[in-house]
Amino acid sequence: MDDDSSILSHISIGTNDFERAIAFYDKVLPTLGCKRIMEHPGAVAYGKQYPEFWVGTPIDGQPATVGNGTHIGFIFSTG
């Protein structure tokens, strides 16, 4: 990884209205050059080449709140 690379792998946000959220991001994210990359039940990933931004229902089945449903993945480098 070079010095200009991101330290972030992906970011996930939770939603209480999954269908409305993905409809919104399906319209907005293409303006940034992003598209749907991957889908799982209750989750959709967007990105340019790989999943960078996830929208989904919280994995614990509880309502999405400020922290519940939020996830940040860092890139780990050994070099």
N, C-alpha and C positions, 0 to 999 in steps of 0.2 A: 504494500500500500504506500503511495507517495504522500508527501506532506500536505497536499491539497485535497486529499480524500476526506469524506465525511466520517465522523465517528459513529453516526447513526445507521443502523440497519433498517429499522422500521419503527413506526409509531402506530398505536392502535387507540381508537376512541370508542367508547360505548354509546349506545343509543337506546332510547325507549320506544322509538318508532322506526324500526328497521327499514320498512319499505319506503317511507318518506325520506329517510336519510340517504339511502342509496339512489333514489330518484334525484335528489339534490346533487350528490357528488357525481352521478353520471352526467349531469349537465355542466357542472362547474369545472371539474378537474381536466377535461379535454382542453380547456383554455390554457392550462399549464403543460400541455403535452402528455398528460397521463391518461391511461385507459384501465379498464378492468383487466387484471392479470390473473386472479385466482378467486375461486368462490368455494365456500364451505357452508353447511347449514348455519344460518345466523351470522355469517361473516362474509365480507367482500374485500378484496385487496386491490388497490390501485397502484400504478407506478408507470414509469416509462419503459423499463426493461425487466424489472423484478418487483415483487411486492414491497412497497415502501410505506404505504398508508392503508391501514385496515379500519373498517367500520363494522361494528358488530354488536350483538347483544352480549351483556356480561356473561362470562362462562359459569359463574356461580348461580345464575338464574335469578338473581336479585335485580332490582331496578338500577339502571345506569345513574350514577351520581358523579360528582366532581372527580372522585378517585376510582369508583367502581366501573370497570370497563376500560380504564386507561392503562396503557402498557407502552414502554419505550424499550426498544432493543438496540444495544450498542454492538458495534463491530469489534471483535476481539482480534488483536494482532499479536503474534508471537515474535515479530521481528522488529 
